[in-house]
Amino acid sequence: MKVMKNRMLLFLTDKEKREKRRIRQSEIAKALGVSPNTISNWLKDEITQIDTNVLIGLCDYFGVTFEQMLYIEETDDALDTPDA
């Protein structure tokens, strides 16, 4: 099975290192006009639906492209299939 994942945590860590400061989830949420819960879900990679405006905002905030932010991961199908 294939699932979509994101690299937001990686980009957040990189931005914090570049700017030499801690960036709070609430700061990102305010910059994007979304709830802190939305940012938390992205950081935990628990997104079930992608709002295009949030994705565009995150890409702009971190200075990356869609292709850099999102990727497809193959999961182990054996874990998802019940025993016969």
N, CA, C and O atoms as CSV, one atom per row, in Angstrom:
chain,resi,resn,atom,element,x,y,z
A,1,MET,N,N,0.848,-1.178,0.000
A,1,MET,CA,C,0.000,0.000,0.000
A,1,MET,C,C,0.898,1.246,0.000
A,1,MET,O,O,1.968,1.252,0.608
A,2,LYS,N,N,0.457,2.268,-0.671
A,2,LYS,CA,C,1.205,3.521,-0.726
A,2,LYS,C,C,0.484,4.576,0.105
A,2,LYS,O,O,-0.743,4.674,0.081
A,3,VAL,N,N,1.262,5.358,0.837
A,3,VAL,CA,C,0.706,6.453,1.627
A,3,VAL,C,C,1.512,7.721,1.371
A,3,VAL,O,O,2.714,7.675,1.111
A,4,MET,N,N,0.818,8.856,1.453
A,4,MET,CA,C,1.496,10.132,1.286
A,4,MET,C,C,2.051,10.594,2.621
A,4,MET,O,O,1.369,10.519,3.643
A,5,LYS,N,N,3.274,11.065,2.615
A,5,LYS,CA,C,3.954,11.562,3.806
A,5,LYS,C,C,4.461,12.975,3.522
A,5,LYS,O,O,4.446,13.437,2.382
A,6,ASN,N,N,4.913,13.655,4.591
A,6,ASN,CA,C,5.472,14.996,4.396
A,6,ASN,C,C,6.793,15.132,5.149
A,6,ASN,O,O,7.108,14.358,6.053
A,7,ARG,N,N,7.539,16.132,4.745
A,7,ARG,CA,C,8.846,16.397,5.350
A,7,ARG,C,C,8.850,17.685,6.181
A,7,ARG,O,O,9.892,18.323,6.327
A,8,MET,N,N,7.710,18.062,6.716
A,8,MET,CA,C,7.608,19.319,7.448
A,8,MET,C,C,8.572,19.373,8.636
A,8,MET,O,O,9.223,20.395,8.850
A,9,LEU,N,N,8.670,18.296,9.405
A,9,LEU,CA,C,9.559,18.292,10.566
A,9,LEU,C,C,11.009,18.538,10.150
A,9,LEU,O,O,11.735,19.269,10.824
A,10,LEU,N,N,11.425,17.936,9.054
A,10,LEU,CA,C,12.778,18.153,8.524
A,10,LEU,C,C,12.989,19.623,8.175
A,10,LEU,O,O,14.008,20.212,8.536
A,11,PHE,N,N,12.026,20.212,7.476
A,11,PHE,CA,C,12.164,21.614,7.073
A,11,PHE,C,C,12.096,22.560,8.267
A,11,PHE,O,O,12.764,23.594,8.281
A,12,LEU,N,N,11.292,22.211,9.265
A,12,LEU,CA,C,11.227,23.027,10.478
A,12,LEU,C,C,12.581,23.007,11.196
A,12,LEU,O,O,13.079,24.048,11.625
A,13,THR,N,N,13.161,21.829,11.321
A,13,THR,CA,C,14.469,21.697,11.967
A,13,THR,C,C,15.527,22.497,11.211
A,13,THR,O,O,16.338,23.189,11.825
A,14,ASP,N,N,15.524,22.406,9.898
A,14,ASP,CA,C,16.482,23.163,9.077
A,14,ASP,C,C,16.307,24.670,9.260
A,14,ASP,O,O,17.286,25.404,9.396
A,15,LYS,N,N,15.047,25.127,9.264
A,15,LYS,CA,C,14.781,26.567,9.413
A,15,LYS,C,C,15.225,27.050,10.795
A,15,LYS,O,O,15.781,28.141,10.921
A,16,GLU,N,N,14.984,26.247,11.824
A,16,GLU,CA,C,15.406,26.624,13.174
A,16,GLU,C,C,16.927,26.730,13.257
A,16,GLU,O,O,17.451,27.634,13.907
A,17,LYS,N,N,17.625,25.827,12.614
A,17,LYS,CA,C,19.095,25.883,12.612
A,17,LYS,C,C,19.594,27.122,11.874
A,17,LYS,O,O,20.503,27.808,12.343
A,18,ARG,N,N,18.994,27.405,10.717
A,18,ARG,CA,C,19.402,28.582,9.936
A,18,ARG,C,C,19.161,29.872,10.699
A,18,ARG,O,O,20.005,30.768,10.702
A,19,GLU,N,N,18.009,29.962,11.344
A,19,GLU,CA,C,17.632,31.190,12.049
A,19,GLU,C,C,18.118,31.201,13.501
A,19,GLU,O,O,17.968,32.205,14.198
A,20,LYS,N,N,18.689,30.105,13.948
A,20,LYS,CA,C,19.232,29.978,15.310
A,20,LYS,C,C,18.201,30.361,16.365
A,20,LYS,O,O,18.476,31.142,17.276
A,21,ARG,N,N,17.003,29.787,16.218
A,21,ARG,CA,C,15.930,30.036,17.182
A,21,ARG,C,C,14.898,28.920,17.097
A,21,ARG,O,O,14.808,28.195,16.107
A,22,ARG,N,N,14.133,28.812,18.161
A,22,ARG,CA,C,13.050,27.828,18.193
A,22,ARG,C,C,11.816,28.450,17.567
A,22,ARG,O,O,11.446,29.577,17.896
A,23,ILE,N,N,11.188,27.724,16.675
A,23,ILE,CA,C,9.963,28.191,16.026
A,23,ILE,C,C,8.796,27.409,16.615
A,23,ILE,O,O,8.765,26.180,16.557
A,24,ARG,N,N,7.851,28.126,17.176
A,24,ARG,CA,C,6.693,27.484,17.808
A,24,ARG,C,C,5.636,27.144,16.753
A,24,ARG,O,O,5.507,27.814,15.729
A,25,GLN,N,N,4.894,26.088,17.040
A,25,GLN,CA,C,3.813,25.698,16.145
A,25,GLN,C,C,2.800,26.819,15.994
A,25,GLN,O,O,2.241,27.020,14.915
A,26,SER,N,N,2.565,27.551,17.081
A,26,SER,CA,C,1.596,28.650,17.034
A,26,SER,C,C,2.065,29.756,16.082
A,26,SER,O,O,1.244,30.421,15.451
A,27,GLU,N,N,3.383,29.951,15.980
A,27,GLU,CA,C,3.928,30.948,15.055
A,27,GLU,C,C,3.641,30.557,13.605
A,27,GLU,O,O,3.247,31.392,12.791
A,28,ILE,N,N,3.843,29.290,13.300
A,28,ILE,CA,C,3.570,28.799,11.937
A,28,ILE,C,C,2.078,28.888,11.650
A,28,ILE,O,O,1.672,29.319,10.570
A,29,ALA,N,N,1.261,28.479,12.621
A,29,ALA,CA,C,-0.197,28.518,12.453
A,29,ALA,C,C,-0.671,29.941,12.172
A,29,ALA,O,O,-1.494,30.165,11.285
A,30,LYS,N,N,-0.149,30.896,12.930
A,30,LYS,CA,C,-0.546,32.296,12.744
A,30,LYS,C,C,-0.120,32.799,11.368
A,30,LYS,O,O,-0.883,33.500,10.703
A,31,ALA,N,N,1.089,32.449,10.934
A,31,ALA,CA,C,1.588,32.884,9.626
A,31,ALA,C,C,0.739,32.324,8.489
A,31,ALA,O,O,0.587,32.962,7.446
A,32,LEU,N,N,0.185,31.127,8.696
A,32,LEU,CA,C,-0.610,30.484,7.650
A,32,LEU,C,C,-2.105,30.717,7.800
A,32,LEU,O,O,-2.875,30.435,6.883
A,33,GLY,N,N,-2.521,31.236,8.966
A,33,GLY,CA,C,-3.945,31.457,9.202
A,33,GLY,C,C,-4.708,30.165,9.437
A,33,GLY,O,O,-5.857,30.024,9.018
A,34,VAL,N,N,-4.049,29.210,10.119
A,34,VAL,CA,C,-4.685,27.938,10.441
A,34,VAL,C,C,-4.590,27.692,11.949
A,34,VAL,O,O,-3.955,28.463,12.669
A,35,SER,N,N,-5.209,26.640,12.410
A,35,SER,CA,C,-5.153,26.332,13.838
A,35,SER,C,C,-3.829,25.644,14.177
A,35,SER,O,O,-3.236,24.975,13.330
A,36,PRO,N,N,-3.375,25.813,15.414
A,36,PRO,CA,C,-2.178,25.102,15.848
A,36,PRO,C,C,-2.334,23.583,15.717
A,36,PRO,O,O,-1.354,22.870,15.502
A,37,ASN,N,N,-3.568,23.098,15.848
A,37,ASN,CA,C,-3.838,21.671,15.696
A,37,ASN,C,C,-3.502,21.191,14.277
A,37,ASN,O,O,-3.006,20.078,14.099
A,38,THR,N,N,-3.769,22.018,13.286
A,38,THR,CA,C,-3.430,21.673,11.900
A,38,THR,C,C,-1.927,21.501,11.761
A,38,THR,O,O,-1.460,20.550,11.134
A,39,ILE,N,N,-1.172,22.419,12.343
A,39,ILE,CA,C,0.291,22.338,12.278
A,39,ILE,C,C,0.784,21.109,13.032
A,39,ILE,O,O,1.690,20.416,12.569
A,40,SER,N,N,0.199,20.842,14.173
A,40,SER,CA,C,0.570,19.665,14.948
A,40,SER,C,C,0.348,18.384,14.145
A,40,SER,O,O,1.191,17.487,14.150
A,41,ASN,N,N,-0.779,18.306,13.464
A,41,ASN,CA,C,-1.072,17.123,12.645
A,41,ASN,C,C,-0.065,16.962,11.509
A,41,ASN,O,O,0.349,15.845,11.198
A,42,TRP,N,N,0.323,18.058,10.899
A,42,TRP,CA,C,1.337,17.995,9.837
A,42,TRP,C,C,2.667,17.515,10.414
A,42,TRP,O,O,3.334,16.671,9.817
A,43,LEU,N,N,3.051,18.042,11.558
A,43,LEU,CA,C,4.325,17.640,12.165
A,43,LEU,C,C,4.329,16.163,12.547
A,43,LEU,O,O,5.364,15.504,12.456
A,44,LYS,N,N,3.185,15.642,12.970
A,44,LYS,CA,C,3.089,14.230,13.331
A,44,LYS,C,C,2.806,13.361,12.110
A,44,LYS,O,O,2.709,12.138,12.218
A,45,ASP,N,N,2.675,14.002,10.943
A,45,ASP,CA,C,2.377,13.304,9.685
A,45,ASP,C,C,1.057,12.544,9.787
A,45,ASP,O,O,0.939,11.403,9.339
A,46,GLU,N,N,0.068,13.206,10.388
A,46,GLU,CA,C,-1.256,12.617,10.570
A,46,GLU,C,C,-2.299,13.362,9.744
A,46,GLU,O,O,-3.376,13.694,10.239
A,47,ILE,N,N,-1.976,13.616,8.509
A,47,ILE,CA,C,-2.880,14.337,7.623
A,47,ILE,C,C,-3.698,13.333,6.825
A,47,ILE,O,O,-3.143,12.463,6.154
A,48,THR,N,N,-5.018,13.457,6.900
A,48,THR,CA,C,-5.881,12.570,6.123
A,48,THR,C,C,-6.394,13.249,4.862
A,48,THR,O,O,-6.738,12.581,3.887
A,49,GLN,N,N,-6.445,14.573,4.881
A,49,GLN,CA,C,-6.835,15.356,3.716
A,49,GLN,C,C,-5.887,16.540,3.627
A,49,GLN,O,O,-5.488,17.111,4.641
A,50,ILE,N,N,-5.536,16.898,2.407
A,50,ILE,CA,C,-4.625,18.032,2.233
A,50,ILE,C,C,-5.400,19.222,1.692
A,50,ILE,O,O,-5.980,19.171,0.607
A,51,ASP,N,N,-5.395,20.291,2.473
A,51,ASP,CA,C,-5.976,21.548,2.025
A,51,ASP,C,C,-4.909,22.246,1.190
A,51,ASP,O,O,-3.812,22.524,1.676
A,52,THR,N,N,-5.233,22.523,-0.057
A,52,THR,CA,C,-4.269,23.118,-0.981
A,52,THR,C,C,-3.682,24.414,-0.445
A,52,THR,O,O,-2.485,24.660,-0.594
A,53,ASN,N,N,-4.511,25.246,0.178
A,53,ASN,CA,C,-4.017,26.523,0.705
A,53,ASN,C,C,-3.007,26.317,1.834
A,53,ASN,O,O,-2.039,27.069,1.945
A,54,VAL,N,N,-3.230,25.298,2.674
A,54,VAL,CA,C,-2.283,25.005,3.748
A,54,VAL,C,C,-0.974,24.501,3.147
A,54,VAL,O,O,0.107,24.915,3.568
A,55,LEU,N,N,-1.072,23.615,2.170
A,55,LEU,CA,C,0.130,23.092,1.519
A,55,LEU,C,C,0.931,24.207,0.852
A,55,LEU,O,O,2.154,24.255,0.984
A,56,ILE,N,N,0.259,25.090,0.147
A,56,ILE,CA,C,0.939,26.228,-0.482
A,56,ILE,C,C,1.593,27.105,0.589
A,56,ILE,O,O,2.740,27.525,0.438
A,57,GLY,N,N,0.860,27.379,1.670
A,57,GLY,CA,C,1.399,28.192,2.752
A,57,GLY,C,C,2.630,27.574,3.385
A,57,GLY,O,O,3.613,28.271,3.639
A,58,LEU,N,N,2.589,26.271,3.643
A,58,LEU,CA,C,3.747,25.587,4.226
A,58,LEU,C,C,4.950,25.638,3.294
A,58,LEU,O,O,6.073,25.887,3.731
A,59,CYS,N,N,4.710,25.401,2.017
A,59,CYS,CA,C,5.800,25.456,1.038
A,59,CYS,C,C,6.408,26.856,0.986
A,59,CYS,O,O,7.630,27.000,0.943
A,60,ASP,N,N,5.574,27.876,0.990
A,60,ASP,CA,C,6.068,29.255,1.004
A,60,ASP,C,C,6.841,29.545,2.290
A,60,ASP,O,O,7.922,30.132,2.250
A,61,TYR,N,N,6.287,29.134,3.424
A,61,TYR,CA,C,6.907,29.394,4.729
A,61,TYR,C,C,8.309,28.792,4.808
A,61,TYR,O,O,9.236,29.421,5.319
A,62,PHE,N,N,8.453,27.575,4.301
A,62,PHE,CA,C,9.744,26.894,4.376
A,62,PHE,C,C,10.598,27.075,3.123
A,62,PHE,O,O,11.745,26.628,3.084
A,63,GLY,N,N,10.044,27.729,2.097
A,63,GLY,CA,C,10.809,27.979,0.875
A,63,GLY,C,C,11.119,26.707,0.095
A,63,GLY,O,O,12.222,26.538,-0.426
A,64,VAL,N,N,10.126,25.807,0.020
A,64,VAL,CA,C,10.306,24.543,-0.688
A,64,VAL,C,C,9.162,24.349,-1.688
A,64,VAL,O,O,8.190,25.104,-1.689
A,65,THR,N,N,9.294,23.336,-2.528
A,65,THR,CA,C,8.259,23.013,-3.511
A,65,THR,C,C,7.365,21.890,-2.986
A,65,THR,O,O,7.677,21.247,-1.984
A,66,PHE,N,N,6.243,21.667,-3.686
A,66,PHE,CA,C,5.359,20.550,-3.341
A,66,PHE,C,C,6.145,19.237,-3.350
A,66,PHE,O,O,6.012,18.396,-2.461
A,67,GLU,N,N,6.968,19.099,-4.391
A,67,GLU,CA,C,7.727,17.857,-4.561
A,67,GLU,C,C,8.700,17.625,-3.406
A,67,GLU,O,O,8.986,16.482,-3.049
A,68,GLN,N,N,9.196,18.687,-2.839
A,68,GLN,CA,C,10.086,18.555,-1.690
A,68,GLN,C,C,9.310,18.265,-0.411
A,68,GLN,O,O,9.786,17.518,0.444
A,69,MET,N,N,8.124,18.845,-0.270
A,69,MET,CA,C,7.336,18.699,0.955
A,69,MET,C,C,6.673,17.323,1.054
A,69,MET,O,O,6.652,16.724,2.129
A,70,LEU,N,N,6.139,16.823,-0.046
A,70,LEU,CA,C,5.373,15.574,-0.021
A,70,LEU,C,C,6.117,14.450,-0.716
A,70,LEU,O,O,6.878,14.683,-1.655
A,71,TYR,N,N,5.895,13.234,-0.251
A,71,TYR,CA,C,6.445,12.060,-0.926
A,71,TYR,C,C,5.539,10.867,-0.655
A,71,TYR,O,O,4.732,10.876,0.274
A,72,ILE,N,N,5.688,9.850,-1.480
A,72,ILE,CA,C,4.906,8.627,-1.350
A,72,ILE,C,C,5.789,7.554,-0.717
A,72,ILE,O,O,6.933,7.351,-1.124
A,73,GLU,N,N,5.235,6.874,0.286
A,73,GLU,CA,C,5.974,5.805,0.953
A,73,GLU,C,C,5.218,4.490,0.788
A,73,GLU,O,O,4.000,4.430,0.959
A,74,GLU,N,N,5.948,3.462,0.461
A,74,GLU,CA,C,5.373,2.119,0.359
A,74,GLU,C,C,5.328,1.510,1.760
A,74,GLU,O,O,6.331,1.506,2.474
A,75,THR,N,N,4.163,0.998,2.148
A,75,THR,CA,C,4.042,0.360,3.453
A,75,THR,C,C,3.978,-1.149,3.274
A,75,THR,O,O,3.764,-1.643,2.167
A,76,ASP,N,N,4.159,-1.857,4.336
A,76,ASP,CA,C,4.128,-3.307,4.315
A,76,ASP,C,C,2.685,-3.789,4.219
A,76,ASP,O,O,1.934,-3.682,5.189
A,77,ASP,N,N,2.289,-4.319,3.066
A,77,ASP,CA,C,0.932,-4.799,2.876
A,77,ASP,C,C,0.589,-5.966,3.798
A,77,ASP,O,O,-0.578,-6.170,4.130
A,78,ALA,N,N,1.589,-6.725,4.209
A,78,ALA,CA,C,1.333,-7.881,5.071
A,78,ALA,C,C,0.702,-7.456,6.394
A,78,ALA,O,O,-0.086,-8.201,6.977
A,79,LEU,N,N,1.044,-6.275,6.860
A,79,LEU,CA,C,0.452,-5.781,8.115
A,79,LEU,C,C,-0.999,-5.382,7.955
A,79,LEU,O,O,-1.762,-5.363,8.921
A,80,ASP,N,N,-1.380,-5.055,6.700
A,80,ASP,CA,C,-2.724,-4.566,6.445
A,80,ASP,C,C,-3.695,-5.673,6.034
A,80,ASP,O,O,-4.904,-5.444,5.998
A,81,THR,N,N,-3.189,-6.865,5.727
A,81,THR,CA,C,-4.054,-7.932,5.253
A,81,THR,C,C,-4.339,-8.938,6.369
A,81,THR,O,O,-3.421,-9.421,7.032
A,82,PRO,N,N,-5.614,-9.245,6.566
A,82,PRO,CA,C,-5.936,-10.234,7.602
A,82,PRO,C,C,-5.476,-11.632,7.182
A,82,PRO,O,O,-5.349,-11.923,5.992
A,83,ASP,N,N,-5.232,-12.478,8.159
A,83,ASP,CA,C,-4.851,-13.866,7.862
A,83,ASP,C,C,-6.000,-14.601,7.182
A,83,ASP,O,O,-7.168,-14.408,7.519
A,84,ALA,N,N,-5.646,-15.444,6.220
A,84,ALA,CA,C,-6.683,-16.172,5.472
A,84,ALA,C,C,-7.031,-17.473,6.155
A,84,ALA,O,O,-7.884,-18.217,5.670
